[in-house]
Amino acid sequence: MKLKKTFLIISLGPVLLLILDRWLKYLAQISVSADGIALFGDLIKFKLFFNSGLAFGVQLNYYLILFFYFVFIFLLLWQWLASYLKDQKAIGLMWWLVILGAFSNLWDRLILGQVIDYLDVKFYSVFNLADVMIVCGVVGLLVLLAGKKEKRD
């Protein structure tokens, strides 16, 4: 019982980030002008951008992208469940971050045919909180799994 309660509490943080991402995407759609809203001068802007491609705007066929998303999310859910059954809370949390970030972007794709990005960083790219969740989850997994491998050696 304690494991389930702890896992539920740990899982709540990424769920709140998912809700925040969905809300920011909604705000970007209804209230942002073409120039965007300066958050940190000209360096970071809140600006509506539609991404029809994959990461960094890589273009692929729409149906191929959807297929990739569904397979990817299924594999992620499989790994998340495995970490839950092995009582690997930190690894499970990282998988959960990636899953919910991917789900938010998949939701955009299914409804709009493209992903809503809203953080425009000068000299870099335009992205969203879901993208940050995915990157943080993957980096966290790499760190945790690398540390786990070192302990075995």
Contact map, one row per residue, 1 for C-alpha under 8 A:
111110000000000000000000000000000000000000000000000000000000000000000000000000000000000000000000000000000000000000000000000000000000000000000000000000000
111111000000000000000000000000000000000000000000000000000000000000000000000000000000000000000000000000000000000000000000000000000000000000000000000000000
111111100000000000000000000000000000000000000000000000000000000000000000000000000000001000000000000000000000000000000000000000000000000000000000000000000
111111110000000000000000000000000000000000000000000000000000000000000000000000000000000000000000000000000000000000000000000000000000000000000000000000000
111111111000000000000000000000000000000000000000000000000000000000000000000000000000000000000000000000000000000000000000000000000000000000000000000000000
011111111100000000000000000000000000000000000000000000000000000000000000000000000000000000000000000000000000000000000000000000000000000000000000000000000
001111111110000000000000000000000000000000000000000000000000000000000000000000000001000010000000000000000000000000000000000000000000000000000000000000000
000111111111000000000000000000000000000000000000000000000000000000000000000000000000000000000000000000000000000000000000000000000000000000000000000000000
000011111111100000000000000000000000000000000000000000000000000000000000000000000000000000000000000000000000000000000000000000000000000000000000000000000
000001111111100000000000000000000000000000000000000000000000000000000000000000000000000010001000000000000000000000000000000000000000000000000000000000000
000000111111111000000000000000000000000000000000000000000000000000000000000000000000000000001001000000000000000000000000000000000000000000000000000000000
000000011111111100000000000000000000000000000000000000000000000000000000000000000000000000000000000000000000000000000000000000000000000000000000000000000
000000001111111110000000000000000000000000000000000000000000000000000000000000000000000000000000000000000000000000000000000000000000000000000000000000000
000000000011111111000000000000000000000000000000000000000000000000000000000000000000000000000001100100000000000000000000000000000000100000000000000000000
000000000011111111100000000000000000000000000000000000000000000000000000000000000000000000000000000100000000000000000000000000000000000000000000000000000
000000000001111111110000000000000000000000000000000000000000000000000000000000000000000000000000000000000000000000000000000000000000000000000000000000000
000000000000111111111000000000000000000000000000000000000000000000000000000000000000000000000000000000000000000000000000000000001000000000000000000000000
000000000000011111111100000000000000000000000000000000000000000000000000000000000000000000000000000110010000000000000000000000001100000000000000000000000
000000000000001111111110000000000000000000000000000000000000000000000000000000000000000000000000000000000000000000000000000000000000000000000000000000000
000000000000000111111111000000000000000000000000000000000000000000000000000000000000000000000000000000000000000000000000000000000000000000000000000000000
000000000000000011111111100000000000000000000000000000000000000000000000000000000000000000000000000000010000000000000000000000011100000000000000000000000
000000000000000001111111110000000000000000000000000000000000000000000000000000000000000000000000000000010000000000000000000000000000000000000000000000000
000000000000000000111111111000000000000000000000000000000000000000000000000000000000000000000000000000000000000000000000000000000000000000000000000000000
000000000000000000011111111100000000000000000000000000000000000000000000000000000000000000000000000000000000000000000100000000000000000000000000000000000
000000000000000000001111111110000000000000000000000000000000000000000000000000000000000000000000000000000000000000011100000000000000000000000000000000000
000000000000000000000111111111000000000000000000000000000000000000000000000000000000000000000000000000000000000000000000000000000000000000000000000000000
000000000000000000000011111111110000000000000000000000000000000000000000000000000000000000000000000000000000000000000000000000000000000000000000000000000
000000000000000000000001111111110000000000000111000000000000000000000000000000000000000000000000000000000000000000000100000000000000000000000000000000000
000000000000000000000000111111110000000000000001000000000000000000000000000000000000000000000000000000000000000000000000000000000000000000000000000000000
000000000000000000000000011111110000000000000000000000000000000000000000000000000000000000000000000000000000000000000000000000000000000000000000000000000
000000000000000000000000001111111000000000000000000000000000000000000000000000000000000000000000000000000000000000000000000000000000000000000000000000000
000000000000000000000000001111111111100000000111000000000000000000000000000000000000000000000000000000000000000000000000000000000000000000000000000000000
000000000000000000000000000000111111100000000011000000000000000000000000000000000000000000000000000000000000000000000000000000000000000000000000000000000
000000000000000000000000000000011111000000000011000000000000000000000000000000000000000000000000000000000000000000000000000000000000000000000000000000000
000000000000000000000000000000011111100000000010000000000000000000000000000000000000000000000000000000000000000000000000000000000000000000000000000000000
000000000000000000000000000000011111110000001111000000000000000000000000000000000000000000000000000000000000000000000000000000000000000000000000000000000
000000000000000000000000000000011011111000001110000000000000000000000000000000000000000000000000000000000000000000000000000000000000000000000000000000000
000000000000000000000000000000000001111111111100000000000000000000000000000000000000000000000000000000000000000000000000000000000000000000000000000000000
000000000000000000000000000000000000111111111100000000000000000000000000000000000000000000000000000000000000000000000000000000000000000000000000000000000
000000000000000000000000000000000000011111111000000000000000000000000000000000000000000000000000000000000000000000000000000000000000000000000000000000000
000000000000000000000000000000000000011111111000000000000000000000000000000000000000000000000000000000000000000000000000000000000000000000000000000000000
000000000000000000000000000000000000011111111000000000000000000000000000000000000000000000000000000000000000000000000000010000000000000000000000000000000
000000000000000000000000000000000000011111111000000000000000000000000000000000000000000000000000000000000000000000000000110000000000000000000000000000000
000000000000000000000000000000000000011111111100000000000000000000000000000000000000000000000000000000000000000000000011110000000000000000000000000000000
000000000000000000000000000000000001111111111110000000000000000000000000000000000000000000000000000000000000000000000111100000000000000000000000000000000
000000000000000000000000000100010001111000011111000000000000000000000000000000000000000000000000000000000000000000000111000000000000000000000000000000000
000000000000000000000000000100011111100000001111100000000000000000000000000000000000000000000000000000000000000000001111000000000000000000000000000000000
000000000000000000000000000110011101000000000111110000000000000000000000000000000000000000000000000000000000000000011110000000000000000000000000000000000
000000000000000000000000000000000000000000000011111000000000000000000000000000000000000000000000000000000000000000011100000001000000000000000000000000000
000000000000000000000000000000000000000000000001111100000000000000000000000000000000000000000000000000000000000001111000000000000000000000000000000000000
000000000000000000000000000000000000000000000000111111001000000000000000000000000000000000000000000000000000000001111000000000000000000000000000000000000
000000000000000000000000000000000000000000000000011111001010010000000000000000000000000000000000000000000000000011100000000000000000000000000000000000000
000000000000000000000000000000000000000000000000001111111111000010000000000000000000000000000000000000000000000001000000000000000000000000000000000000000
000000000000000000000000000000000000000000000000001111111111000010000000000000000000000000000000000000000000000000000000000000000000000000000000000000000
000000000000000000000000000000000000000000000000000011111100000000000000000000000000000000000000000000000000000000000000000000000000000000000000000000000
000000000000000000000000000000000000000000000000000011111100000000000000000000000000000000000000000000000000000000000000000010000000000000000000000000000
000000000000000000000000000000000000000000000000001111111110000000000000000000000000000000000000000000000000000000000000000000000000000000000000000000000
000000000000000000000000000000000000000000000000000011111111000000000000000000000000000000000000000000000000000000000000000000000000000000000000000000000
000000000000000000000000000000000000000000000000000111001111100000000000000000000000000000000000000000000000000000000000000000000000000000000000000000000
000000000000000000000000000000000000000000000000000011000111110110000000000000000000000000000000000000000000000000000000000000000000000000000000000000000
000000000000000000000000000000000000000000000000000000000011111110000000000000000000000000000000000000000000000000000000000000000000000000000000000000000
000000000000000000000000000000000000000000000000000100000001111111000000000000000000000000000000000000000000000010000000000000000000000000000000000000000
000000000000000000000000000000000000000000000000000000000000111111100000000000000000000000000000000000000000000000000000000000000000000000000000000000000
000000000000000000000000000000000000000000000000000000000001111111110000000000000000000000000000000000000000000000000000000000000000000000000000000000000
000000000000000000000000000000000000000000000000000011000001111111111000000000000000000000000000000000000000000000000000000000000000000000000000000000000
000000000000000000000000000000000000000000000000000000000000011111111100000000000000000000000000000000000100100000000000000000000000000000000000000000000
000000000000000000000000000000000000000000000000000000000000001111111110000000000000000000000000000000000000000000000000000000000000000000000000000000000
000000000000000000000000000000000000000000000000000000000000000111111111000000000000000000000000000000000000000000000000000000000000000000000000000000000
000000000000000000000000000000000000000000000000000000000000000011111111100000000000000000000000000001000100000000000000000000000000000000000000000000000
000000000000000000000000000000000000000000000000000000000000000001111111110000000000000000000000000000000000000000000000000000000000000000000000000000000
000000000000000000000000000000000000000000000000000000000000000000111111111000000000000000000000000000000000000000000000000000000000000000000000000000000
000000000000000000000000000000000000000000000000000000000000000000011111111100000000000000000000000000000000000000000000000000000000000000000000000000000
000000000000000000000000000000000000000000000000000000000000000000001111111110000000000000000000001001100000000000000000000000000000000000000000000000000
000000000000000000000000000000000000000000000000000000000000000000000111111111000000000000000000000000000000000000000000000000000000000000000000000000000
000000000000000000000000000000000000000000000000000000000000000000000011111111100000000000000000000000000000000000000000000000000000000000000000000000000
000000000000000000000000000000000000000000000000000000000000000000000001111111110000000000000010011000000000000000000000000000000000000000000000000000000
000000000000000000000000000000000000000000000000000000000000000000000000111111111000000000000010001000000000000000000000000000000000000000000000000000000
000000000000000000000000000000000000000000000000000000000000000000000000011111111100000000000000000000000000000000000000000000000000000000000000000000000
000000000000000000000000000000000000000000000000000000000000000000000000001111111110000000000010000000000000000000000000000000000000000000000000000000000
000000000000000000000000000000000000000000000000000000000000000000000000000111111111000000110011000000000000000000000000000000000000000000000000000000000
000000000000000000000000000000000000000000000000000000000000000000000000000011111111100000010000000000000000000000000000000000000000000000000000000000000
000000000000000000000000000000000000000000000000000000000000000000000000000001111111110000000000000000000000000000000000000000000000000000000000000000000
000000000000000000000000000000000000000000000000000000000000000000000000000000111111111110110000000000000000000000000000000000000000000000000000000000000
000000100000000000000000000000000000000000000000000000000000000000000000000000011111111110010000000000000000000000000000000000000000000000000000000000000
000000000000000000000000000000000000000000000000000000000000000000000000000000001111111100000000000000000000000000000000000000000000000000000000000000000
000000000000000000000000000000000000000000000000000000000000000000000000000000000111111100000000000000000000000000000000000000000000000000000000000000000
001000000000000000000000000000000000000000000000000000000000000000000000000000000011111110000000000000000000000000000000000000000000000000000000000000000
000000000000000000000000000000000000000000000000000000000000000000000000000000000011111111110000000000000000000000000000000000000000000000000000000000000
000000100100000000000000000000000000000000000000000000000000000000000000000000000011001111111000000000000000000000000000000000000000000000000000000000000
000000000000000000000000000000000000000000000000000000000000000000000000000000000000000111111100000000000000000000000000000000000000000000000001000000000
000000000000000000000000000000000000000000000000000000000000000000000000000000010010000111111110000000000000000000000000000000000000000000011001000000000
000000000000000000000000000000000000000000000000000000000000000000000000000000011011000111111111000000000000000000000000000000000000000000000000000000000
000000000110000000000000000000000000000000000000000000000000000000000000000000000000000011111111100000000000000000000000000000000000000010000000000000000
000000000000000000000000000000000000000000000000000000000000000000000000000000000000000001111111110000000000000000000000000000000000000111011000000000000
000000000000000000000000000000000000000000000000000000000000000000000000000110110000000000111111111000000000000000000000000000000000000011001000000000000
000000000010010000000000000000000000000000000000000000000000000000000000000000010000000000011111111100000000000000000000000000000000000010000000000000000
000000000000010000000000000000000000000000000000000000000000000000000000000000000000000000001111111110000000000000000000000000000000110110000000000000000
000000000000000000000000000000000000000000000000000000000000000000000000000100000000000000000111111111000000000000000000000000000000111111000000000000000
000000000000000000000000000000000000000000000000000000000000000000000000100110000000000000000011111111100000000000000000000000000000010000000000000000000
000000000000011001000000000000000000000000000000000000000000000000000000000000000000000000000001111111110000000000000000000000000100100000000000000000000
000000000000000001000000000000000000000000000000000000000000000000000000000000000000000000000000111111111000000000000000000000001111110000000000000000000
000000000000000000000000000000000000000000000000000000000000000000001000100000000000000000000000011111111100000000000000000000000110010000000000000000000
000000000000000000000000000000000000000000000000000000000000000000000000100000000000000000000000001111111110000000000000000000000000000000000000000000000
000000000000000001001100000000000000000000000000000000000000000000000000000000000000000000000000000111111111000000000000000000000100000000000000000000000
000000000000000000000000000000000000000000000000000000000000000000000000000000000000000000000000000011111111100000110000000000000100000000000000000000000
000000000000000000000000000000000000000000000000000000000000000001001000000000000000000000000000000001111111110000100000000000000000000000000000000000000
000000000000000000000000000000000000000000000000000000000000000000000000000000000000000000000000000000111111111000000000000000000000000000000000000000000
000000000000000000000000000000000000000000000000000000000000000000000000000000000000000000000000000000011111111111110000000000000000000000000000000000000
000000000000000000000000000000000000000000000000000000000000000001000000000000000000000000000000000000001111111111100000000000000000000000000000000000000
000000000000000000000000000000000000000000000000000000000000000000000000000000000000000000000000000000000111111111000000000000000000000000000000000000000
000000000000000000000000000000000000000000000000000000000000000000000000000000000000000000000000000000000011111110000000000000000000000000000000000000000
000000000000000000000000000000000000000000000000000000000000000000000000000000000000000000000000000000000001111111100000000000000000000000000000000000000
000000000000000000000000000000000000000000000000000100000000010000000000000000000000000000000000000000000001111111100000000000000000000000000000000000000
000000000000000000000000000000000000000000000000011110000000000000000000000000000000000000000000000000000001110111110000000000000000000000000000000000000
000000000000000000000000000000000000000000000000011100000000000000000000000000000000000000000000000000001101100111111000000000000000000000000000000000000
000000000000000000000000100000000000000000000001111000000000000000000000000000000000000000000000000000001001000001111100000000010000000000000000000000000
000000000000000000000000100000000000000000000011111000000000000000000000000000000000000000000000000000000000000000111110000001110000000000000000000000000
000000000000000000000001100100000000000000001111100000000000000000000000000000000000000000000000000000000000000000011111000001110000000000000000000000000
000000000000000000000000000000000000000000011111000000000000000000000000000000000000000000000000000000000000000000001111100001110000000000000000000000000
000000000000000000000000000000000000000000011110000000000000000000000000000000000000000000000000000000000000000000000111110111100000000000000000000000000
000000000000000000000000000000000000000000111000000000000000000000000000000000000000000000000000000000000000000000000011111111000000000000000000000000000
000000000000000000000000000000000000000001110000000000000000000000000000000000000000000000000000000000000000000000000001111110000000000000000000000000000
000000000000000000000000000000000000000000000000000000000000000000000000000000000000000000000000000000000000000000000000111110000000000000000000000000000
000000000000000000000000000000000000000000000000000000000000000000000000000000000000000000000000000000000000000000000001111111000000000000000000000000000
000000000000000000000000000000000000000000000000000000010000000000000000000000000000000000000000000000000000000000000001111111100000000000000000000000000
000000000000000000000000000000000000000000000000100000000000000000000000000000000000000000000000000000000000000000001111100111110000000000000000000000000
000000000000000000000000000000000000000000000000000000000000000000000000000000000000000000000000000000000000000000001111000011111011000000000000000000000
000000000000000000001000000000000000000000000000000000000000000000000000000000000000000000000000000000000000000000011110000001111111000000000000000000000
000000000000000011001000000000000000000000000000000000000000000000000000000000000000000000000000000010000000000000000000000000111111100000000000000000000
000000000000000001001000000000000000000000000000000000000000000000000000000000000000000000000000000111011000000000000000000000011111110000000000000000000
000000000000000000000000000000000000000000000000000000000000000000000000000000000000000000000000000011000000000000000000000000111111111000000000000000000
000000000000000000000000000000000000000000000000000000000000000000000000000000000000000000000000000010000000000000000000000000111111111100000000000000000
000000000000010000000000000000000000000000000000000000000000000000000000000000000000000000000000110110000000000000000000000000001111111110000000000000000
000000000000000000000000000000000000000000000000000000000000000000000000000000000000000000000000111011000000000000000000000000000111111111000000000000000
000000000000000000000000000000000000000000000000000000000000000000000000000000000000000000000000010000000000000000000000000000000011111111100000000000000
000000000000000000000000000000000000000000000000000000000000000000000000000000000000000000000100110000000000000000000000000000000001111111110000000000000
000000000000000000000000000000000000000000000000000000000000000000000000000000000000000000001111110000000000000000000000000000000000111111111000000000000
000000000000000000000000000000000000000000000000000000000000000000000000000000000000000000000110010000000000000000000000000000000000011111111100000000000
000000000000000000000000000000000000000000000000000000000000000000000000000000000000000000000000000000000000000000000000000000000000001111111110000000000
000000000000000000000000000000000000000000000000000000000000000000000000000000000000000000100100000000000000000000000000000000000000000111111111000000000
000000000000000000000000000000000000000000000000000000000000000000000000000000000000000000100110000000000000000000000000000000000000000011111111100000000
000000000000000000000000000000000000000000000000000000000000000000000000000000000000000000000000000000000000000000000000000000000000000001111111110000000
000000000000000000000000000000000000000000000000000000000000000000000000000000000000000000000000000000000000000000000000000000000000000000111111111000000
000000000000000000000000000000000000000000000000000000000000000000000000000000000000000001100000000000000000000000000000000000000000000000011111111100000
000000000000000000000000000000000000000000000000000000000000000000000000000000000000000000000000000000000000000000000000000000000000000000001111111110000
000000000000000000000000000000000000000000000000000000000000000000000000000000000000000000000000000000000000000000000000000000000000000000000111111111000
000000000000000000000000000000000000000000000000000000000000000000000000000000000000000000000000000000000000000000000000000000000000000000000011111111100
000000000000000000000000000000000000000000000000000000000000000000000000000000000000000000000000000000000000000000000000000000000000000000000001111111110
000000000000000000000000000000000000000000000000000000000000000000000000000000000000000000000000000000000000000000000000000000000000000000000000111111111
000000000000000000000000000000000000000000000000000000000000000000000000000000000000000000000000000000000000000000000000000000000000000000000000011111111
000000000000000000000000000000000000000000000000000000000000000000000000000000000000000000000000000000000000000000000000000000000000000000000000001111111
000000000000000000000000000000000000000000000000000000000000000000000000000000000000000000000000000000000000000000000000000000000000000000000000000111111
000000000000000000000000000000000000000000000000000000000000000000000000000000000000000000000000000000000000000000000000000000000000000000000000000011111
